[in-house]
Amino acid sequence: MMISDNPLVLILAGGVGSRLNILVQTRAKPAVPFAGIYRFIDFSLSNVMNSGFTQVGVLTQYKPLSLMRHIGTGEAWDFTGKSRGVKILPPRTGSKDSDWYKGTADAIRQNLDFIQAHPSRELLILSGDHIYKMDFDAMIDYHRRKKADVTIGMMVVPTSEIHQFGAGITDADGRIIEWEEKPKVARTNLASMGIYVFSTEYLMNILAEEREATDFGKHIIPRAIANDNRVYAYPFLGYWRDVGTIQAYWEANMDLIRADTGLTPESWGIRPNLAADGRLADRPPARFLNGCRVSNSMISAGCIIEGEVVNSVLSPGVRIAAGATVRDSIILADCVIEKGSVIDLAILDKRVHVGCNVVVGAGSGKNIPNRKYPKHLYTGITLVGKDSVIPSDTRIGRNCIVAPWRKPADFSGSCLADGETV
């Protein structure tokens, strides 16, 4: 079988994403909606499409159904045809080695048969939950010019954030000579983006030799450097964000409406898959009725605005009634906010119905973290889960969680205090 010059792409899309709390209770992390009409994985798939690569494997694991439905045949990203395609690769449940992927390297190891069935000079390995635009063709060219075994996409981050990443120290040629995974003390500000190019033969060999190595950052990369293999850093200077926490998710959505952040999915050529929603026709244009006020916000198709929307991102089909106000919030598809209600610094999942004269984000308790998940909600953001109904005249505080499918009978009173969960 001929070895292709077109790299084989593997997208890691199986992480739990638990820090996104109820946003991933019913869906895989890469399927979380973003920026009105997109989902996280649209960015990786579109970057692959725009780079001209044609064979993609998506490695799924937790709650994969919504992600599988969204990807479908891959037609939205032009991955259909005789010489192109996208394949969903779940864990080999019931195998002797493992029922679940144990880490990034283990996930690739469990799919060596897919790699062998699509022989290529290089493997491009991506995460399915990052927001960015990148020309992978240029990265492959860099990898080849350096005659590298491994090339890692890397960018400069504040030293205060380096503990969240794999960190590399490079020589004058860009070769990585030292590596630390999530260092407590910063010796460099050059951070891994979780984007890897491996020479296929090299990776196949090292995965066979290092059977206990389950993770790229913790095991494969440090050993490659220690063994004097050719490991290079590919410098990246554009917008990139890991949206793995509620705070990062909120900030990335706010970047859409802030000036000069560089986050512009449409101009980047990012494609959504609107057909995956199962609608028989396109949504109509947004309607702005008499008396409404909208400032510094992103309003998607199908929205009907009678009230006020400030510094917010609204997905398709949201209805804001007269006298209602939405501020500093993310409202996902088909939510309804009735008359007189205020949504302040909140994230509402799909199809939430907010009754009349409700306040979500009441009071000044931004510094009171959620009691159940203090590391998830601590800046004042309140979460409301999919398909919940909030009864009229209810006040919900800061850093609160309303779980999915909650009905009026689930609320024990008219007030949910700061940091509480229902």
N, C-alpha and C positions, 0 to 999 in steps of 0.2 A: 504494500500500500504506500502510495506517495506521501511524503511529508509536506504538509502545507506551509507556505510562507505566511499565511493568515493565522495569527495566534488563536488558540482556543481560549475562550473566556469562561471562567468559573466565578459565579457570584455567590458569596456566602450570605445566606438569607435565613438562617435557622436559629439565631439567638433569641433568648427569652424576652429581652428588653424590659425586664421587670421594673426598672426605674421610671418607665412611662406609665406605670400604675394602670388605671382602668382603661387607658387608651389601647392597651394590648391585652385586655381581658378577653376580648372576643376576636382578635385578629393577630396575625404575625406582625412583628415590628416593621419590616419593610413595606407592609400594606397600610400603615398609618397615613391618613390623609394629610396633605400639606399644601399650603399656598392656594387654597380654593379648590382647584380641579386636579391636583396631582397627588401621587403617593410617593413615599420615599424612594422606592425602587425605580420609579420612572427616571430618576437622574442617572443612575448607573446604566440602565438599559439604553437610554437616549445617548449617553456619552459613547457607549459601545457602537451604537448605530452610526453616530456621526463620525466615528473614527474608521468606519468602513469594515468592521469585523463582523463575521456572519454566523459563527457557531458559538452558542452560549449554553452553559449548563447552570441552572439555578438550584443551589443546595438548600433544601427546606428542612424544617424540623417541627417547631412548635406552632400549633394552630395554623396549618398551612392552607386551609381551604380558601380563605378570602384572597390570599396571595395567588394561589393557583388560578382562581377565577379571574383575577385581575390580569394576570399575564396571558391567560388563554393560549391561543396559538402563536402569539408573538406578532400578529399582524400589525398591531398599533405601532410597532418599531421596525417594521419591514423584515421580520425574521421568518418569513414563509417563502418557500420555493425549493427547488431541487438542491441547491447548494448552500442553503441557509436554514437555520432553525434554532429554536430555544427548547430545551429539555428540562423538565422538573426532575430533580434528583433527591428523593427522600432518603432518610437513613435506612440501612439494610436491617430492618426490624426482624429480630429472631436469628440473626447470624451469630456465629460462635464468638467473633471478636468483640462485638458490642451492639447493643440495640439502639444506641444513640451516638451522635457525634460527640466526641470528648473534647474537641478543640478544633482550631482551624486546620492544622496539619492532618489530624485524624480524619476530618471530613473529606479532605482531598484524597487521602489514602483509601478511604472506602469507595472511591469512585475512579480507581485506576483503570477499570475496564472501559469507562466512558472516555477517558483520556486516550487509551490505546485504540479505541474505535475511531478517534478523530486525531490522527497523528499530525503534530505541528512542531515547528522549531521552538516556539515559546508558549508558555501558559501565562495568561493575564488573570490574576486573582483579585477580586474586588469585594467590598462590603456592599450590602444592599440597603444600607440605612444612613448614607451620607449625602449631604446637599452640596453639590459642586458642579463645575464644568471643567472637563479635562480632555485634551487631545492625546489619546492613548497611542495613536500612530507615532507621534513625536517621542513618546516614552519608549516605545519598541525600538525606534531608530537609535536613541541614546544607548539603550541596552546593547544593541549590536555594535555600535561604534566603540564602546568600552570593552567589548568582548567579555561581558559580565556573565557570571553564573546566576546572580540575583540582582535585581534592581528594585529599590524601594522608593515609592513616592513619599517625599518628605517636605515639610514646610516649617518655617520659623514660627514659634508660638511664644507667648510671654513665659518667662521662667517660672512664674507662679503656677502655671498650668502643666508644666512638663511631667508632673507626677501622674498624669492621666494617660500618658502615651509611652510607646517605645521610643527611646532616645538614642541618637547616633552621633558619634564624633568622627569627622571625616578628615582626610588629608587634602592637599592642594588639588588633587585630581578628582576629588569627589568620592573617593573610595572610603567605605566605612571601616574604620580601624578599631573602634570600640563601640560596644552596645550595652545599654541598660534598659530593662523592661520596667516601666513605671518607677523611675528612681525617686526616692524620698528627698534627696539633695540634688539640685540641678547642677550638672557639669557642662551642659549644653542646652541650647534652646531649639535644637533641630529635632522635630518630632515626626514619627511615622504616621502616615495617613491610612494605613491598612490597605495600601495598593501595592501589589507585588507583580513583578515580571520574573519568572523563572525560566531558564533554559530547560526544556522539557526533559531531556535525558538526565540532566543534573538532578532535577527534583525527583524523578522516578528512582534514581539510584539512592539518594539520601533517605527517601521515605522507606525504601527496602532495608537500608542499613540501620537506620535509627527507629526501630520498631516501637520503642517506648516514647518517642517524641510525639506529642499530641498538639503542640501549638507553635506557630511560626515565631512569634515574638519571644516566647519564653525558651524555646528549645532549638528550632531549626536555624534561625538567624545567628544567635550567639555561637553555635557550633560551627556554622559556615565561616564566620570570621576567625574563630580560634584555629580552624583547619587551613587558614590562609586561602580560602576560596575568594573569588572575585565578587565582592558585594559592594554595590554602588548606590549612592543616594541620587535620586532624580529630583531636582529642585522644582517646587511648585510655588507660584506667587499669587494665584487668584483667590477667589472666595471658596472656602471649604468649611463645613461645620458638621460635627458629629451631633446628631439630634437625639441622643440616647437618654436624656433626662427631660423632665417637664420644663425646667427652667430654660434649657437649650432649645427645646421645641418652641416655647413661647418667643424667645429672643429671635430665632430664625424666622418665624412668621412676621415679627415686627420689623425685621430687616427688609422685608418686602416693601414696606411703606415708609422706611426711612431713606433720606437722601444719601446718595453716594456710598451705599454699602456694597454695591456691585452684584447684588443678588437679583437677577432678571431672568427667570426661567424661560419666558417666551423668546427673548432675543438669543438665549443660549441654544435654542432648538430642542428644548425638553418637550417630549410628547407624553400626554396622558393617555389613558385608555377609557374614554368616556362611554364606550359601548359596553364596558363590563358592568355598568350599573343596571343593565337590562331595560333601559327606557326605550320605547318604540320610536320616539322622536326627540330632536334636540330641544333643550329648554329654551323658552323665549328670552329675549333680552331682559335685563333687570329693569324694574319699574320704580321710578322715584315720584311719589305722589305729592300733591300739594301739602305744604307745611313741613315736609321732611327736611332734615339737615344732615349732611354727610361731609365729613372733613378727614383728610389724611387717612383714607381707608381703601381697602380692596373689596369690591363688591362683585360677586360672580353672577353668571346668568341665572335667570329664574328667581332672583330675589325680589321681594316687594318691600319697599321702605316707605313707611309713613312717619316713623319717629326719628330719633337722632342716632347717628353712628359716628363715633370719634375714635381714631387710632385703632382700628380693628380690621380683622380679616374675616370675611363672610364667604362660606362655600355656597354652592348652588342651592337655590330653593328656600333660602332663609326668609322668614317674614317678620318684620319689625313693625308692630302696631303703632298707631298714633299715641303720643305721650310716653312711649317706651324709649329708653336710652341704653345704648351699648357703648362701653368705653374700654379701651386697652384689652380687648378680648378676641378670642378665636372661636367662631361659631361654625360648626360643621354642618353638613348638608341637611336641609329640610327641617331645621329647628323653627319653632314658632315662639315669639316673645310677645305676650299680650299687653294690653293697654296699661300704662302707668308703671311698668316694671323697669328695673335698673339692673343691668349686667355690668359689673365693674371688675376688671382684672380676673377674668374667668375663661375657662375652656369648656365649651359644651360639645359633647359628642353628637353623633347623628340623631335626628328626629326627637330631640328634647322638646317638650312642650312646657313653657313657663307661663303660669297663670297670671291673672291681673294683680298689679300692685305688689309684685314680688321684688325683693332685693337679693341679688346674688353678689356677694362681696361687700357685705355690710360691715360697718365699723372700722376701727383703726388697728385691729390686731394683726397687722402684717408680720410682726415678730413672734407670733405664737405659732410654732410649727404644728403640723398635723400630728395628733397624738399617736395614731397608729403607724404612720409613715413619716417620721420627722425628717428623714433624709430625702424624701421625694417632694414635699411641699413645705416651704419655709420662707418664701418671699411674698406671700399674700395671695398667690394664685389659687383659685378654687376650681375643682373639677366636677363636672356633672356628666354621668354616664349615659350611654346610648339608650334611647327610648324611654328615658325617665320622664315623669310628669310631676312638676312642682306645683303644689296647690296654691291658689291665690292667697295673698296677704302673708306669705311666708318670708322670713328673713334668714338668709344663710350667710354666715360670717366668712372670714378670711381663712385660707389654707384648709378649707373643708373639702370633703369628698362625698358626693352623692353617687352611689354605685349604679351600674346599669339596671334598667327595668324597674326602678323604684316608682311606686304609685302613691297617691295621696295618703292612703292608709298606712304607709311605711313611716310617715313623719309623725312623731309622738307629740309634737307641739308646733307652734307657729314660728319658733326660733331655733336655729341650729348654731350653736356657739362657735367661736373661732377654734379651728383645729379639730373639730369633731367630724365624724363619719356616720352616714346613714345608709 
